[in-house]
Amino acid sequence: MPKTILCVDDSASIRQMVKLTLTGAGYAVVQAGDGAEGLATARTTAADLVMTDLNMPVMNGLDLIRELRKLPSYKGVPIIFLTTESDVGIKQQAKAAGATGWITKPFQQEQLIAVIRKVIGT
């Protein structure tokens, strides 16, 4: 059974690229268009890893991470920030909120797969 990744991003093109990249590498991908939708999805779907953007409408990525970490089933689930932000202060906030790692957009497909494999395996 493939490992499941929850991809939360308000950009449909980014979600599509992540899905194509990761399904091609053997992962199952569930998508959400903003933090609130991502949180609702997380409450009904078990994911092995969450990838989230920072800047989204309704609920941003930092708030999503904080809310996910309150859910017993997501306390130990790795969370990767996938964002255009490279500010050190934002990275520190993400880490404090419970983010596991950080990938800056635009990303290389090989880099994305390598990070996912390093964090959760194949």
Beta strands, then each sheet from edge to edge (+ up, - down):
strand 1: 4-8
strand 2: 28-32
strand 3: 49-52
strand 4: 79-83
strand 5: 101-104
sheet 1: 2+ 1+ 3+ 4+ 5+
end
